[in-house]
Amino acid sequence: MTRRAILALLLSATLPCLANKNRAVWFWADAGSIYGSISIVGTPVRESQTLDFFNSRHIKKVYGSYGARPVDDAAAIATWNAKLDAEGIESQFLMSENTWIFPANHPGFLTKISERVIDFNNAPGRLPAEKFDGLHLDIEPQALTGPDGWSAQSATGKRDYLFLLRDTYAAVRAHFTGAGLPDFPVYADLPVWFDNLPVDGGSVGWTDAAERDAWFDDIAVSLTGVSLMPFERDTFSLIDNGVAWERANITGAGIRIGIETDIGSAATWPLVPDFNAMLATLESAYGIDEAVDIQSYSHWRQALIDQAFASVSLAMLASPGSKQADLQFDGEAGRTYVIYHTLDFCAWQELLRHRATGPGPVTVPVEMDQGRGFWKAESVRTPE
């Protein structure tokens, strides 16, 4: 019996059912992390492990940050895109630099788009499966710092920065049109408070609702879709209130709702089950077309490691009719994990202890005398 033919048995009873999901994930370069695209893309074993995770969590879109690798390491990126395509996963090239809003920086920015997306896709012999399916922009003027930073601007200045952002999106659309690709998909990330008017406490100095509405209408002409980022909001009502105006008023561009894997004792979601519960709530409320974008892959994987309880799946029966199976979970070198079993989520019985010798997936054989139930892996020590 193959790994993908087995129903996963996971730690939390609140983990949402994975059927008919349309999830996306930001896949940042994350230098120094084994879960960053720098470490994964081009390394077949890690690519395979990542694809397994994507499939087990029903990821259908990947916003991939690969820097200049479509130019410098085109073969590796083409192979990775083909592997995503084979799994039915869309590959969007992720670009992020907040200073691109300034017109003086447009030429260099558009040159990067030409080299890393248009020229990459149009390279001789490039197969359809190897191409990027879209461009994903994470340009956030509200994150600018220094003398020209967001906080240094008046309300009117902040509005003008949003006009620059609008014009940057328009320049990208015009660039694709000039390259003979007027319909090439372009997506962008947006916070959920750009719509707030000054009279309602908003920090952007919109002159009136008509000016605000026209801004959103304009960006929808340039963009194929937007990913809303109601991050740091820890209840559904707060998230829903944050995205309500955009969902009702943005037309012509698709809407997706983001959720951040900010998990920990002092974080948005105290435990992984809390994150899972909100993920399920968002998917139930917004459906397959809008939900959910997950920020980010490396944070998600690290959260599963850092939490006291690791997600565990029944990976493979040792042989047909066997009472032994392999359990798998994300581990970290130096941690010792206690494997527990229960039939009712109340009475947990310790089965064995396992010390992880390396980072990433851990496989532990267990006896299945009762043939059913749930397992969890609890970390009992910190890494050395």
PyMOL commands that set and color helices and strands:
alter all, ss='L'
color gray80, all
select helices_A, chain A and resi 3-5+37-40+44-56+69-72+74-86+98-101+103-121+128-130+141-143+150-152+155-178+198-200+209-222+236-249+272-290+297-306
alter helices_A, ss='H'
color red, helices_A
select strands_A, chain A and resi 23-27+59-64+90-95+134-137+186-191+225-229+254-260+291-295+309-310+313-317+324-331+336-342+349-355+360-367+374-379
alter strands_A, ss='S'
color yellow, strands_A
deselect
rebuild
show_as cartoon
